[in-house]
Amino acid sequence: MIKLYGIPNCDTMKKARRWLDENGVAYAFHDFKKQGLEEDRLRAWAAELGWEALLNKRGMMWRKLDDDTKANIDAASAMRVMLETPSIIKRPVLELEDGTHRVGFTAEEYAALFL
């Protein structure tokens, strides 16, 4: 089963979910805010995709971080921040049936994956 990780009120999440629904792709949704995120899962994502791909430096949660944290971000501090504030993770994180992952959404990428 395909899984989609994120938060429901995110515009990008809404686009991804709408695309999956409109194209008949079955998936399970995991809400970071309600269901949390296990450290082991986040570490596995970071090992596969890189922590830089997961950390959303364009969003409101990044802007809320103190300047010292932002200036000195590295793998360890990024993991800590993402575990403390999962909504700072770039969304969506898509888990495919083969166990691989993609982060972010474009209709073109999803079409290449599912159509």
URVENGI-V872901 format. One record per residue. N is the residue number from 1. PSI is psi as a letter, one per 40 degrees, with the letter a starting at -180 (999 if undefined). D_CENTER is the distance of its C-alpha to the mean C-alpha in whole Angstrom. Layout:
# URVENGI-V872901
n,psi,d_center
N,PSI,D_CENTER
N,PSI,D_CENTER
This chain:
# URVENGI-V872901
n,psi,d_center
1,h,17
2,i,14
3,i,11
4,h,8
5,h,6
6,a,6
7,i,9
8,d,12
9,e,13
10,h,11
11,d,13
12,d,10
13,d,9
14,d,13
15,d,14
16,d,12
17,d,13
18,d,16
19,d,16
20,d,16
21,d,19
22,d,21
23,e,21
24,f,21
25,h,18
26,h,18
27,i,15
28,h,14
29,h,12
30,h,10
31,h,10
32,d,9
33,d,12
34,d,15
35,e,14
36,a,12
37,h,11
38,i,13
39,d,14
40,d,15
41,d,11
42,d,10
43,d,13
44,d,13
45,d,9
46,d,11
47,d,14
48,d,13
49,d,11
50,h,12
51,d,11
52,d,12
53,d,9
54,d,6
55,h,8
56,h,9
57,e,12
58,e,13
59,i,12
60,d,15
61,d,14
62,d,14
63,d,18
64,e,18
65,i,18
66,i,22
67,d,23
68,d,24
69,d,21
70,d,19
71,d,22
72,f,22
73,h,18
74,a,18
75,d,16
76,d,18
77,d,17
78,d,14
79,d,13
80,d,15
81,d,14
82,d,10
83,d,12
84,d,14
85,g,12
86,d,9
87,e,8
88,e,9
89,h,5
90,h,4
91,i,4
92,i,4
93,h,4
94,h,7
95,h,10
96,i,13
97,d,17
98,e,18
99,e,15
100,i,13
101,i,10
102,i,8
103,h,6
104,i,7
105,h,10
106,i,13
107,d,16
108,d,18
109,d,15
110,d,15
111,d,19
112,d,19
113,d,17
114,e,19
115,999,22
